[in-house]
Amino acid sequence: MPQIVVLPHVELCPEGAVLEAEPGTSVCDTLLDAGIEIEHACEKSCACTTCHVIVREGFDALAPSEEDEDDLLDKAWGLEPTSRLSCQAKVPQNADLVIEIPKYSINHAKENH
């Protein structure tokens, strides 16, 4: 089963984490299921950028992003060439991912889900 390595994030995952991930599940759902409360203000409908992550390893194993995701990513804080919306990025079948959750998002008020 693939793994997602989450790099340390001061608020959401201070120690970092290594998660078993079900192929085909979104990165966002995998994080939430593990208790890592990544923001997802649009309820994972590809309508905001609050679940933005940077894929440090395994980016090429992900299916390409769709145009809607690309348009939204242009508005994300700290955009990098390997940025993805975690609600749209699906865990690949045979590859591990290393992700970084950016320090900030464009959301001024945190949502409690």
Helices and strands as residue ranges (DSSP letters): E 3-6, E 17-20, H 27-33, E 52-57, G 59-61, H 67-73, E 83-85, E 97-100
